[in-house]
């Protein structure tokens, strides 16, 4: 699975932030839910249109973005 098949960026949607499968929920929303202490099960219960694969794609996107930032900084 590649996050590039799940994470989409559309200039007119959510200010061009990376979203999940063209929906209005962003990668940052999902990461914030985890950071606030929500479990995977709680997120999937609250947002039944999300899948476990969507959540993993958010982590993969964030990790790749972090890698890119490190490359730019060096």
N, CA, C and O atoms as a Tripos MOL2 file, in Angstrom:
@<TRIPOS>MOLECULE
protein
  296   295    74     0     0
PROTEIN
NO_CHARGES

@<TRIPOS>ATOM
      1 N           0.8310   -1.1770    0.0000 N.3       1 UNK1
      2 CA          0.0000    0.0000    0.0000 C.3       1 UNK1
      3 C           0.8770    1.2420    0.0000 C.2       1 UNK1
      4 O           1.8190    1.3490    0.7860 O.2       1 UNK1
      5 N           0.5700    2.1560   -0.8640 N.am      2 UNK2
      6 CA          1.2670    3.4290   -0.8990 C.3       2 UNK2
      7 C           0.3100    4.5230   -0.4450 C.2       2 UNK2
      8 O          -0.8340    4.5780   -0.8970 O.2       2 UNK2
      9 N           0.7670    5.3820    0.4340 N.am      3 UNK3
     10 CA         -0.0990    6.4630    0.8770 C.3       3 UNK3
     11 C          -0.5120    7.3550   -0.2840 C.2       3 UNK3
     12 O          -1.5310    8.0420   -0.2110 O.2       3 UNK3
     13 N           0.2770    7.3480   -1.3580 N.am      4 UNK4
     14 CA         -0.0310    8.1870   -2.5160 C.3       4 UNK4
     15 C          -1.3210    7.7680   -3.2020 C.2       4 UNK4
     16 O          -1.8960    8.5420   -3.9670 O.2       4 UNK4
     17 N          -1.7800    6.5530   -2.9350 N.am      5 UNK5
     18 CA         -3.0600    6.0920   -3.4690 C.3       5 UNK5
     19 C          -4.2300    6.5430   -2.5950 C.2       5 UNK5
     20 O          -5.3860    6.4270   -3.0030 O.2       5 UNK5
     21 N          -3.9430    7.0520   -1.4060 N.am      6 UNK6
     22 CA         -4.9900    7.4030   -0.4450 C.3       6 UNK6
     23 C          -5.0080    8.8970   -0.1200 C.2       6 UNK6
     24 O          -6.0770    9.5010   -0.0300 O.2       6 UNK6
     25 N          -3.8490    9.4800    0.0520 N.am      7 UNK7
     26 CA         -3.7630   10.8910    0.4280 C.3       7 UNK7
     27 C          -3.8320   11.7530   -0.8290 C.2       7 UNK7
     28 O          -3.0570   11.5750   -1.7690 O.2       7 UNK7
     29 N          -4.7770   12.6900   -0.8210 N.am      8 UNK8
     30 CA         -4.9750   13.5690   -1.9700 C.3       8 UNK8
     31 C          -4.8100   15.0190   -1.5490 C.2       8 UNK8
     32 O          -5.0890   15.3890   -0.4090 O.2       8 UNK8
     33 N          -4.3520   15.8290   -2.4900 N.am      9 UNK9
     34 CA         -4.2210   17.2590   -2.2390 C.3       9 UNK9
     35 C          -4.9240   17.9840   -3.3820 C.2       9 UNK9
     36 O          -4.5520   17.8560   -4.5490 O.2       9 UNK9
     37 N          -5.9470   18.7460   -3.0130 N.am     10 UNK10
     38 CA         -6.7120   19.5210   -3.9820 C.3      10 UNK10
     39 C          -6.6950   20.9750   -3.5310 C.2      10 UNK10
     40 O          -7.0950   21.2740   -2.4050 O.2      10 UNK10
     41 N          -6.2370   21.8880   -4.3910 N.am     11 UNK11
     42 CA         -6.0980   23.2900   -3.9890 C.3      11 UNK11
     43 C          -7.3660   23.9080   -3.3840 C.2      11 UNK11
     44 O          -7.2600   24.7250   -2.4690 O.2      11 UNK11
     45 N          -8.5410   23.5510   -3.8580 N.am     12 UNK12
     46 CA         -9.7670   24.1520   -3.3640 C.3      12 UNK12
     47 C         -10.3980   23.4610   -2.1740 C.2      12 UNK12
     48 O         -11.4470   23.8890   -1.6930 O.2      12 UNK12
     49 N          -9.7850   22.4140   -1.7010 N.am     13 UNK13
     50 CA        -10.3680   21.6440   -0.5910 C.3      13 UNK13
     51 C          -9.4870   21.7710    0.6430 C.2      13 UNK13
     52 O          -8.2980   21.4550    0.6080 O.2      13 UNK13
     53 N         -10.0830   22.2350    1.7280 N.am     14 UNK14
     54 CA         -9.3900   22.3900    3.0230 C.3      14 UNK14
     55 C          -8.0760   23.1640    2.8680 C.2      14 UNK14
     56 O          -7.0840   22.8690    3.5340 O.2      14 UNK14
     57 N          -8.0940   24.1510    1.9820 N.am     15 UNK15
     58 CA         -6.9210   25.0120    1.8070 C.3      15 UNK15
     59 C          -5.7250   24.3040    1.2200 C.2      15 UNK15
     60 O          -4.5890   24.7300    1.4310 O.2      15 UNK15
     61 N          -5.9570   23.2260    0.4830 N.am     16 UNK16
     62 CA         -4.8610   22.4880   -0.1340 C.3      16 UNK16
     63 C          -4.1290   21.5480    0.8010 C.2      16 UNK16
     64 O          -3.0640   21.0320    0.4630 O.2      16 UNK16
     65 N          -4.6970   21.3240    1.9800 N.am     17 UNK17
     66 CA         -4.0710   20.3950    2.9250 C.3      17 UNK17
     67 C          -4.2790   18.9530    2.4380 C.2      17 UNK17
     68 O          -5.2540   18.6660    1.7440 O.2      17 UNK17
     69 N          -3.3700   18.0580    2.8010 N.am     18 UNK18
     70 CA         -3.5220   16.6570    2.4000 C.3      18 UNK18
     71 C          -4.7320   16.0230    3.0790 C.2      18 UNK18
     72 O          -4.8560   16.0470    4.3030 O.2      18 UNK18
     73 N          -5.6180   15.4570    2.2660 N.am     19 UNK19
     74 CA         -6.8600   14.8480    2.7510 C.3      19 UNK19
     75 C          -6.8660   13.3520    2.4480 C.2      19 UNK19
     76 O          -6.0450   12.8460    1.6830 O.2      19 UNK19
     77 N          -7.8000   12.6760    3.0620 N.am     20 UNK20
     78 CA         -7.9370   11.2340    2.8580 C.3      20 UNK20
     79 C          -8.9730   10.9760    1.7730 C.2      20 UNK20
     80 O         -10.1360   11.3560    1.9010 O.2      20 UNK20
     81 N          -8.5350   10.3300    0.7160 N.am     21 UNK21
     82 CA         -9.3930    9.9000   -0.4060 C.3      21 UNK21
     83 C         -10.3370   10.9940   -0.8950 C.2      21 UNK21
     84 O         -11.4930   10.7150   -1.2140 O.2      21 UNK21
     85 N          -9.8630   12.2150   -0.9560 N.am     22 UNK22
     86 CA        -10.6680   13.3050   -1.4850 C.3      22 UNK22
     87 C         -11.7470   13.8040   -0.5440 C.2      22 UNK22
     88 O         -12.5120   14.7000   -0.9020 O.2      22 UNK22
     89 N         -11.8210   13.2430    0.6480 N.am     23 UNK23
     90 CA        -12.8030   13.7010    1.6300 C.3      23 UNK23
     91 C         -12.2690   14.9600    2.3070 C.2      23 UNK23
     92 O         -11.1570   15.4010    2.0160 O.2      23 UNK23
     93 N         -13.0470   15.5250    3.1930 N.am     24 UNK24
     94 CA        -12.6500   16.7590    3.8610 C.3      24 UNK24
     95 C         -11.9130   16.5160    5.1800 C.2      24 UNK24
     96 O         -11.6650   17.4660    5.9230 O.2      24 UNK24
     97 N         -11.5660   15.2960    5.4790 N.am     25 UNK25
     98 CA        -10.7880   15.0140    6.6850 C.3      25 UNK25
     99 C          -9.3130   14.9690    6.3040 C.2      25 UNK25
    100 O          -8.9140   14.2550    5.3840 O.2      25 UNK25
    101 N          -8.5100   15.7480    7.0320 N.am     26 UNK26
    102 CA         -7.1010   15.8760    6.6720 C.3      26 UNK26
    103 C          -6.2160   14.9030    7.4420 C.2      26 UNK26
    104 O          -6.6100   14.3250    8.4550 O.2      26 UNK26
    105 N          -5.0220   14.7510    6.9250 N.am     27 UNK27
    106 CA         -3.9940   13.9640    7.6210 C.3      27 UNK27
    107 C          -3.7800   14.5520    9.0100 C.2      27 UNK27
    108 O          -3.6580   13.8220    9.9930 O.2      27 UNK27
    109 N          -3.7370   15.8770    9.0790 N.am     28 UNK28
    110 CA         -3.4940   16.5370   10.3510 C.3      28 UNK28
    111 C          -4.6210   16.2820   11.3450 C.2      28 UNK28
    112 O          -4.3690   16.1430   12.5420 O.2      28 UNK28
    113 N          -5.8650   16.2180   10.8600 N.am     29 UNK29
    114 CA         -6.9880   15.8930   11.7440 C.3      29 UNK29
    115 C          -6.7450   14.5420   12.4060 C.2      29 UNK29
    116 O          -6.8600   14.4080   13.6250 O.2      29 UNK29
    117 N          -6.4110   13.5490   11.5980 N.am     30 UNK30
    118 CA         -6.2190   12.1880   12.1050 C.3      30 UNK30
    119 C          -5.0500   12.1340   13.0870 C.2      30 UNK30
    120 O          -5.1550   11.5150   14.1460 O.2      30 UNK30
    121 N          -3.9460   12.7750   12.7390 N.am     31 UNK31
    122 CA         -2.7970   12.7720   13.6370 C.3      31 UNK31
    123 C          -3.1250   13.4810   14.9470 C.2      31 UNK31
    124 O          -2.6650   13.0710   16.0130 O.2      31 UNK31
    125 N          -3.9170   14.5370   14.8660 N.am     32 UNK32
    126 CA         -4.3310   15.2560   16.0650 C.3      32 UNK32
    127 C          -5.2160   14.3910   16.9570 C.2      32 UNK32
    128 O          -5.1100   14.4530   18.1820 O.2      32 UNK32
    129 N          -6.0860   13.5890   16.3520 N.am     33 UNK33
    130 CA         -6.9220   12.6790   17.1410 C.3      33 UNK33
    131 C          -6.0500   11.6910   17.9150 C.2      33 UNK33
    132 O          -6.2780   11.4410   19.0990 O.2      33 UNK33
    133 N          -5.0530   11.1380   17.2340 N.am     34 UNK34
    134 CA         -4.1360   10.2160   17.9210 C.3      34 UNK34
    135 C          -3.3670   10.9410   19.0240 C.2      34 UNK34
    136 O          -3.2190   10.4210   20.1300 O.2      34 UNK34
    137 N          -2.8830   12.1350   18.7200 N.am     35 UNK35
    138 CA         -2.1020   12.8990   19.6960 C.3      35 UNK35
    139 C          -2.9280   13.2640   20.9250 C.2      35 UNK35
    140 O          -2.3870   13.4170   22.0200 O.2      35 UNK35
    141 N          -4.2400   13.4030   20.7400 N.am     36 UNK36
    142 CA         -5.0990   13.7480   21.8740 C.3      36 UNK36
    143 C          -5.4380   12.5220   22.7290 C.2      36 UNK36
    144 O          -6.0860   12.6390   23.7690 O.2      36 UNK36
    145 N          -4.9900   11.3400   22.2720 N.am     37 UNK37
    146 CA         -5.1910   10.1330   23.0650 C.3      37 UNK37
    147 C          -6.2390    9.1770   22.5280 C.2      37 UNK37
    148 O          -6.4750    8.1260   23.1240 O.2      37 UNK37
    149 N          -6.8760    9.5230   21.4050 N.am     38 UNK38
    150 CA         -7.8610    8.6010   20.8320 C.3      38 UNK38
    151 C          -7.1530    7.3520   20.3280 C.2      38 UNK38
    152 O          -6.0250    7.4180   19.8400 O.2      38 UNK38
    153 N          -7.8180    6.2320   20.4520 N.am     39 UNK39
    154 CA         -7.2810    4.9790   19.9180 C.3      39 UNK39
    155 C          -7.7380    4.8070   18.4720 C.2      39 UNK39
    156 O          -8.6290    5.5070   17.9890 O.2      39 UNK39
    157 N          -7.1090    3.8670   17.8100 N.am     40 UNK40
    158 CA         -7.5040    3.5420   16.4300 C.3      40 UNK40
    159 C          -8.9790    3.1650   16.3910 C.2      40 UNK40
    160 O          -9.7140    3.5950   15.5020 O.2      40 UNK40
    161 N          -9.3980    2.3730   17.3400 N.am     41 UNK41
    162 CA        -10.7870    1.9110   17.3810 C.3      41 UNK41
    163 C         -11.7530    3.0740   17.5720 C.2      41 UNK41
    164 O         -12.8090    3.1170   16.9420 O.2      41 UNK41
    165 N         -11.3920    4.0160   18.4410 N.am     42 UNK42
    166 CA        -12.2510    5.1820   18.6720 C.3      42 UNK42
    167 C         -12.3820    6.0400   17.4150 C.2      42 UNK42
    168 O         -13.4700    6.5100   17.0840 O.2      42 UNK42
    169 N         -11.2780    6.2340   16.7310 N.am     43 UNK43
    170 CA        -11.3190    7.0300   15.5010 C.3      43 UNK43
    171 C         -12.1850    6.3410   14.4560 C.2      43 UNK43
    172 O         -13.0170    6.9800   13.8110 O.2      43 UNK43
    173 N         -11.9870    5.0400   14.2910 N.am     44 UNK44
    174 CA        -12.7740    4.3080   13.2900 C.3      44 UNK44
    175 C         -14.2510    4.2570   13.6670 C.2      44 UNK44
    176 O         -15.1120    4.2530   12.7870 O.2      44 UNK44
    177 N         -14.5520    4.2200   14.9540 N.am     45 UNK45
    178 CA        -15.9540    4.2590   15.3940 C.3      45 UNK45
    179 C         -16.5820    5.6240   15.1350 C.2      45 UNK45
    180 O         -17.7270    5.7130   14.6930 O.2      45 UNK45
    181 N         -15.8270    6.6850   15.4140 N.am     46 UNK46
    182 CA        -16.3360    8.0420   15.2230 C.3      46 UNK46
    183 C         -16.4410    8.4320   13.7490 C.2      46 UNK46
    184 O         -17.2740    9.2580   13.3760 O.2      46 UNK46
    185 N         -15.5980    7.8370   12.9240 N.am     47 UNK47
    186 CA        -15.5640    8.1590   11.4910 C.3      47 UNK47
    187 C         -15.6470    6.8520   10.6960 C.2      47 UNK47
    188 O         -14.6310    6.3720   10.1940 O.2      47 UNK47
    189 N         -16.8420    6.2760   10.5770 N.am     48 UNK48
    190 CA        -16.9920    4.9520    9.9640 C.3      48 UNK48
    191 C         -16.5910    4.8880    8.4830 C.2      48 UNK48
    192 O         -16.4110    3.7980    7.9400 O.2      48 UNK48
    193 N         -16.4510    6.0270    7.8430 N.am     49 UNK49
    194 CA        -16.0290    6.0450    6.4370 C.3      49 UNK49
    195 C         -14.5140    5.9230    6.3010 C.2      49 UNK49
    196 O         -14.0050    5.7870    5.1890 O.2      49 UNK49
    197 N         -13.7830    5.9700    7.4260 N.am     50 UNK50
    198 CA        -12.3340    5.7620    7.4010 C.3      50 UNK50
    199 C         -12.0180    4.2900    7.5930 C.2      50 UNK50
    200 O         -12.7860    3.5470    8.2050 O.2      50 UNK50
    201 N         -10.8850    3.8850    7.0670 N.am     51 UNK51
    202 CA        -10.4180    2.5090    7.2220 C.3      51 UNK51
    203 C          -9.0850    2.5110    7.9640 C.2      51 UNK51
    204 O          -8.4320    3.5460    8.1000 O.2      51 UNK51
    205 N          -8.7020    1.3520    8.4320 N.am     52 UNK52
    206 CA         -7.3920    1.2280    9.0750 C.3      52 UNK52
    207 C          -6.2930    1.6100    8.0810 C.2      52 UNK52
    208 O          -5.2960    2.2250    8.4590 O.2      52 UNK52
    209 N          -6.4750    1.2510    6.8320 N.am     53 UNK53
    210 CA         -5.5020    1.6040    5.7930 C.3      53 UNK53
    211 C          -5.3830    3.1270    5.6500 C.2      53 UNK53
    212 O          -4.2880    3.6370    5.4120 O.2      53 UNK53
    213 N          -6.4860    3.8490    5.7920 N.am     54 UNK54
    214 CA         -6.4530    5.3100    5.7530 C.3      54 UNK54
    215 C          -5.5860    5.8560    6.8800 C.2      54 UNK54
    216 O          -4.7830    6.7660    6.6740 O.2      54 UNK54
    217 N          -5.7550    5.2930    8.0670 N.am     55 UNK55
    218 CA         -4.9830    5.7560    9.2220 C.3      55 UNK55
    219 C          -3.4890    5.4860    9.0220 C.2      55 UNK55
    220 O          -2.6510    6.3330    9.3320 O.2      55 UNK55
    221 N          -3.1690    4.3180    8.5090 N.am     56 UNK56
    222 CA         -1.7660    3.9880    8.2400 C.3      56 UNK56
    223 C          -1.1820    4.8990    7.1690 C.2      56 UNK56
    224 O          -0.0070    5.2620    7.2310 O.2      56 UNK56
    225 N          -1.9980    5.2670    6.1910 N.am     57 UNK57
    226 CA         -1.5460    6.1810    5.1410 C.3      57 UNK57
    227 C          -1.1960    7.5420    5.7280 C.2      57 UNK57
    228 O          -0.2560    8.1920    5.2700 O.2      57 UNK57
    229 N          -1.9400    7.9780    6.7340 N.am     58 UNK58
    230 CA         -1.6320    9.2470    7.3960 C.3      58 UNK58
    231 C          -0.2520    9.1990    8.0450 C.2      58 UNK58
    232 O           0.5270   10.1440    7.9290 O.2      58 UNK58
    233 N           0.0430    8.1030    8.7230 N.am     59 UNK59
    234 CA          1.3590    7.9510    9.3410 C.3      59 UNK59
    235 C           2.4600    7.8910    8.2850 C.2      59 UNK59
    236 O           3.5170    8.4980    8.4540 O.2      59 UNK59
    237 N           2.2170    7.1720    7.2130 N.am     60 UNK60
    238 CA          3.2150    7.0570    6.1450 C.3      60 UNK60
    239 C           3.4660    8.4230    5.5040 C.2      60 UNK60
    240 O           4.6100    8.7770    5.2190 O.2      60 UNK60
    241 N           2.4000    9.1840    5.2780 N.am     61 UNK61
    242 CA          2.5390   10.5260    4.7040 C.3      61 UNK61
    243 C           3.3630   11.4080    5.6420 C.2      61 UNK61
    244 O           4.2870   12.0940    5.2050 O.2      61 UNK61
    245 N           3.0240   11.3880    6.9280 N.am     62 UNK62
    246 CA          3.7320   12.2180    7.9000 C.3      62 UNK62
    247 C           5.2140   11.8260    7.9840 C.2      62 UNK62
    248 O           6.0810   12.6950    8.0700 O.2      62 UNK62
    249 N           5.4970   10.5420    7.9590 N.am     63 UNK63
    250 CA          6.8900   10.0790    8.0120 C.3      63 UNK63
    251 C           7.6490   10.5280    6.7710 C.2      63 UNK63
    252 O           8.7940   10.9710    6.8670 O.2      63 UNK63
    253 N           7.0180   10.4150    5.6070 N.am     64 UNK64
    254 CA          7.6660   10.8230    4.3650 C.3      64 UNK64
    255 C           7.8990   12.3310    4.3570 C.2      64 UNK64
    256 O           8.9510   12.7980    3.9210 O.2      64 UNK64
    257 N           6.9280   13.0830    4.8330 N.am     65 UNK65
    258 CA          7.0720   14.5390    4.8920 C.3      65 UNK65
    259 C           8.2160   14.9220    5.8360 C.2      65 UNK65
    260 O           8.9890   15.8340    5.5430 O.2      65 UNK65
    261 N           8.3160   14.2350    6.9500 N.am     66 UNK66
    262 CA          9.4040   14.4990    7.8880 C.3      66 UNK66
    263 C          10.7720   14.2120    7.2430 C.2      66 UNK66
    264 O          11.7270   14.9710    7.4120 O.2      66 UNK66
    265 N          10.8380   13.0990    6.5030 N.am     67 UNK67
    266 CA         12.0730   12.7630    5.7890 C.3      67 UNK67
    267 C          12.4460   13.8580    4.8150 C.2      67 UNK67
    268 O          13.6070   14.2580    4.7300 O.2      67 UNK67
    269 N          11.4500   14.3460    4.0750 N.am     68 UNK68
    270 CA         11.6800   15.4030    3.0920 C.3      68 UNK68
    271 C          12.2020   16.6730    3.7760 C.2      68 UNK68
    272 O          13.1010   17.3330    3.2550 O.2      68 UNK68
    273 N          11.6470   17.0090    4.9260 N.am     69 UNK69
    274 CA         12.0850   18.1940    5.6690 C.3      69 UNK69
    275 C          13.5440   18.0470    6.1190 C.2      69 UNK69
    276 O          14.3070   19.0130    6.0940 O.2      69 UNK69
    277 N          13.9210   16.8400    6.5270 N.am     70 UNK70
    278 CA         15.3010   16.6080    6.9510 C.3      70 UNK70
    279 C          16.2630   16.7400    5.7750 C.2      70 UNK70
    280 O          17.3670   17.2620    5.9330 O.2      70 UNK70
    281 N          15.8580   16.2770    4.6150 N.am     71 UNK71
    282 CA         16.6990   16.3810    3.4280 C.3      71 UNK71
    283 C          16.8960   17.8330    3.0200 C.2      71 UNK71
    284 O          17.9900   18.2210    2.6100 O.2      71 UNK71
    285 N          15.8530   18.6280    3.1300 N.am     72 UNK72
    286 CA         15.9210   20.0400    2.7740 C.3      72 UNK72
    287 C          16.8430   20.7860    3.7470 C.2      72 UNK72
    288 O          17.5820   21.6900    3.3560 O.2      72 UNK72
    289 N          16.7790   20.3880    5.0160 N.am     73 UNK73
    290 CA         17.5520   21.0830    6.0620 C.3      73 UNK73
    291 C          19.0430   20.7890    5.9780 C.2      73 UNK73
    292 O          19.8520   21.5470    6.5140 O.2      73 UNK73
    293 N          19.4160   19.7080    5.3180 N.am     74 UNK74
    294 CA         20.8560   19.3670    5.2750 C.3      74 UNK74
    295 C          21.5220   19.8550    4.0270 C.2      74 UNK74
    296 O          22.7220   19.6470    3.8470 O.2      74 UNK74
@<TRIPOS>BOND
     1     1     2 1
     2     2     3 1
     3     3     4 2
     4     3     5 am
     5     5     6 1
     6     6     7 1
     7     7     8 2
     8     7     9 am
     9     9    10 1
    10    10    11 1
    11    11    12 2
    12    11    13 am
    13    13    14 1
    14    14    15 1
    15    15    16 2
    16    15    17 am
    17    17    18 1
    18    18    19 1
    19    19    20 2
    20    19    21 am
    21    21    22 1
    22    22    23 1
    23    23    24 2
    24    23    25 am
    25    25    26 1
    26    26    27 1
    27    27    28 2
    28    27    29 am
    29    29    30 1
    30    30    31 1
    31    31    32 2
    32    31    33 am
    33    33    34 1
    34    34    35 1
    35    35    36 2
    36    35    37 am
    37    37    38 1
    38    38    39 1
    39    39    40 2
    40    39    41 am
    41    41    42 1
    42    42    43 1
    43    43    44 2
    44    43    45 am
    45    45    46 1
    46    46    47 1
    47    47    48 2
    48    47    49 am
    49    49    50 1
    50    50    51 1
    51    51    52 2
    52    51    53 am
    53    53    54 1
    54    54    55 1
    55    55    56 2
    56    55    57 am
    57    57    58 1
    58    58    59 1
    59    59    60 2
    60    59    61 am
    61    61    62 1
    62    62    63 1
    63    63    64 2
    64    63    65 am
    65    65    66 1
    66    66    67 1
    67    67    68 2
    68    67    69 am
    69    69    70 1
    70    70    71 1
    71    71    72 2
    72    71    73 am
    73    73    74 1
    74    74    75 1
    75    75    76 2
    76    75    77 am
    77    77    78 1
    78    78    79 1
    79    79    80 2
    80    79    81 am
    81    81    82 1
    82    82    83 1
    83    83    84 2
    84    83    85 am
    85    85    86 1
    86    86    87 1
    87    87    88 2
    88    87    89 am
    89    89    90 1
    90    90    91 1
    91    91    92 2
    92    91    93 am
    93    93    94 1
    94    94    95 1
    95    95    96 2
    96    95    97 am
    97    97    98 1
    98    98    99 1
    99    99   100 2
   100    99   101 am
   101   101   102 1
   102   102   103 1
   103   103   104 2
   104   103   105 am
   105   105   106 1
   106   106   107 1
   107   107   108 2
   108   107   109 am
   109   109   110 1
   110   110   111 1
   111   111   112 2
   112   111   113 am
   113   113   114 1
   114   114   115 1
   115   115   116 2
   116   115   117 am
   117   117   118 1
   118   118   119 1
   119   119   120 2
   120   119   121 am
   121   121   122 1
   122   122   123 1
   123   123   124 2
   124   123   125 am
   125   125   126 1
   126   126   127 1
   127   127   128 2
   128   127   129 am
   129   129   130 1
   130   130   131 1
   131   131   132 2
   132   131   133 am
   133   133   134 1
   134   134   135 1
   135   135   136 2
   136   135   137 am
   137   137   138 1
   138   138   139 1
   139   139   140 2
   140   139   141 am
   141   141   142 1
   142   142   143 1
   143   143   144 2
   144   143   145 am
   145   145   146 1
   146   146   147 1
   147   147   148 2
   148   147   149 am
   149   149   150 1
   150   150   151 1
   151   151   152 2
   152   151   153 am
   153   153   154 1
   154   154   155 1
   155   155   156 2
   156   155   157 am
   157   157   158 1
   158   158   159 1
   159   159   160 2
   160   159   161 am
   161   161   162 1
   162   162   163 1
   163   163   164 2
   164   163   165 am
   165   165   166 1
   166   166   167 1
   167   167   168 2
   168   167   169 am
   169   169   170 1
   170   170   171 1
   171   171   172 2
   172   171   173 am
   173   173   174 1
   174   174   175 1
   175   175   176 2
   176   175   177 am
   177   177   178 1
   178   178   179 1
   179   179   180 2
   180   179   181 am
   181   181   182 1
   182   182   183 1
   183   183   184 2
   184   183   185 am
   185   185   186 1
   186   186   187 1
   187   187   188 2
   188   187   189 am
   189   189   190 1
   190   190   191 1
   191   191   192 2
   192   191   193 am
   193   193   194 1
   194   194   195 1
   195   195   196 2
   196   195   197 am
   197   197   198 1
   198   198   199 1
   199   199   200 2
   200   199   201 am
   201   201   202 1
   202   202   203 1
   203   203   204 2
   204   203   205 am
   205   205   206 1
   206   206   207 1
   207   207   208 2
   208   207   209 am
   209   209   210 1
   210   210   211 1
   211   211   212 2
   212   211   213 am
   213   213   214 1
   214   214   215 1
   215   215   216 2
   216   215   217 am
   217   217   218 1
   218   218   219 1
   219   219   220 2
   220   219   221 am
   221   221   222 1
   222   222   223 1
   223   223   224 2
   224   223   225 am
   225   225   226 1
   226   226   227 1
   227   227   228 2
   228   227   229 am
   229   229   230 1
   230   230   231 1
   231   231   232 2
   232   231   233 am
   233   233   234 1
   234   234   235 1
   235   235   236 2
   236   235   237 am
   237   237   238 1
   238   238   239 1
   239   239   240 2
   240   239   241 am
   241   241   242 1
   242   242   243 1
   243   243   244 2
   244   243   245 am
   245   245   246 1
   246   246   247 1
   247   247   248 2
   248   247   249 am
   249   249   250 1
   250   250   251 1
   251   251   252 2
   252   251   253 am
   253   253   254 1
   254   254   255 1
   255   255   256 2
   256   255   257 am
   257   257   258 1
   258   258   259 1
   259   259   260 2
   260   259   261 am
   261   261   262 1
   262   262   263 1
   263   263   264 2
   264   263   265 am
   265   265   266 1
   266   266   267 1
   267   267   268 2
   268   267   269 am
   269   269   270 1
   270   270   271 1
   271   271   272 2
   272   271   273 am
   273   273   274 1
   274   274   275 1
   275   275   276 2
   276   275   277 am
   277   277   278 1
   278   278   279 1
   279   279   280 2
   280   279   281 am
   281   281   282 1
   282   282   283 1
   283   283   284 2
   284   283   285 am
   285   285   286 1
   286   286   287 1
   287   287   288 2
   288   287   289 am
   289   289   290 1
   290   290   291 1
   291   291   292 2
   292   291   293 am
   293   293   294 1
   294   294   295 1
   295   295   296 2
@<TRIPOS>SUBSTRUCTURE
     1 UNK1         2 RESIDUE 1 A UNK
     2 UNK2         6 RESIDUE 1 A UNK
     3 UNK3        10 RESIDUE 1 A UNK
     4 UNK4        14 RESIDUE 1 A UNK
     5 UNK5        18 RESIDUE 1 A UNK
     6 UNK6        22 RESIDUE 1 A UNK
     7 UNK7        26 RESIDUE 1 A UNK
     8 UNK8        30 RESIDUE 1 A UNK
     9 UNK9        34 RESIDUE 1 A UNK
    10 UNK10       38 RESIDUE 1 A UNK
    11 UNK11       42 RESIDUE 1 A UNK
    12 UNK12       46 RESIDUE 1 A UNK
    13 UNK13       50 RESIDUE 1 A UNK
    14 UNK14       54 RESIDUE 1 A UNK
    15 UNK15       58 RESIDUE 1 A UNK
    16 UNK16       62 RESIDUE 1 A UNK
    17 UNK17       66 RESIDUE 1 A UNK
    18 UNK18       70 RESIDUE 1 A UNK
    19 UNK19       74 RESIDUE 1 A UNK
    20 UNK20       78 RESIDUE 1 A UNK
    21 UNK21       82 RESIDUE 1 A UNK
    22 UNK22       86 RESIDUE 1 A UNK
    23 UNK23       90 RESIDUE 1 A UNK
    24 UNK24       94 RESIDUE 1 A UNK
    25 UNK25       98 RESIDUE 1 A UNK
    26 UNK26      102 RESIDUE 1 A UNK
    27 UNK27      106 RESIDUE 1 A UNK
    28 UNK28      110 RESIDUE 1 A UNK
    29 UNK29      114 RESIDUE 1 A UNK
    30 UNK30      118 RESIDUE 1 A UNK
    31 UNK31      122 RESIDUE 1 A UNK
    32 UNK32      126 RESIDUE 1 A UNK
    33 UNK33      130 RESIDUE 1 A UNK
    34 UNK34      134 RESIDUE 1 A UNK
    35 UNK35      138 RESIDUE 1 A UNK
    36 UNK36      142 RESIDUE 1 A UNK
    37 UNK37      146 RESIDUE 1 A UNK
    38 UNK38      150 RESIDUE 1 A UNK
    39 UNK39      154 RESIDUE 1 A UNK
    40 UNK40      158 RESIDUE 1 A UNK
    41 UNK41      162 RESIDUE 1 A UNK
    42 UNK42      166 RESIDUE 1 A UNK
    43 UNK43      170 RESIDUE 1 A UNK
    44 UNK44      174 RESIDUE 1 A UNK
    45 UNK45      178 RESIDUE 1 A UNK
    46 UNK46      182 RESIDUE 1 A UNK
    47 UNK47      186 RESIDUE 1 A UNK
    48 UNK48      190 RESIDUE 1 A UNK
    49 UNK49      194 RESIDUE 1 A UNK
    50 UNK50      198 RESIDUE 1 A UNK
    51 UNK51      202 RESIDUE 1 A UNK
    52 UNK52      206 RESIDUE 1 A UNK
    53 UNK53      210 RESIDUE 1 A UNK
    54 UNK54      214 RESIDUE 1 A UNK
    55 UNK55      218 RESIDUE 1 A UNK
    56 UNK56      222 RESIDUE 1 A UNK
    57 UNK57      226 RESIDUE 1 A UNK
    58 UNK58      230 RESIDUE 1 A UNK
    59 UNK59      234 RESIDUE 1 A UNK
    60 UNK60      238 RESIDUE 1 A UNK
    61 UNK61      242 RESIDUE 1 A UNK
    62 UNK62      246 RESIDUE 1 A UNK
    63 UNK63      250 RESIDUE 1 A UNK
    64 UNK64      254 RESIDUE 1 A UNK
    65 UNK65      258 RESIDUE 1 A UNK
    66 UNK66      262 RESIDUE 1 A UNK
    67 UNK67      266 RESIDUE 1 A UNK
    68 UNK68      270 RESIDUE 1 A UNK
    69 UNK69      274 RESIDUE 1 A UNK
    70 UNK70      278 RESIDUE 1 A UNK
    71 UNK71      282 RESIDUE 1 A UNK
    72 UNK72      286 RESIDUE 1 A UNK
    73 UNK73      290 RESIDUE 1 A UNK
    74 UNK74      294 RESIDUE 1 A UNK
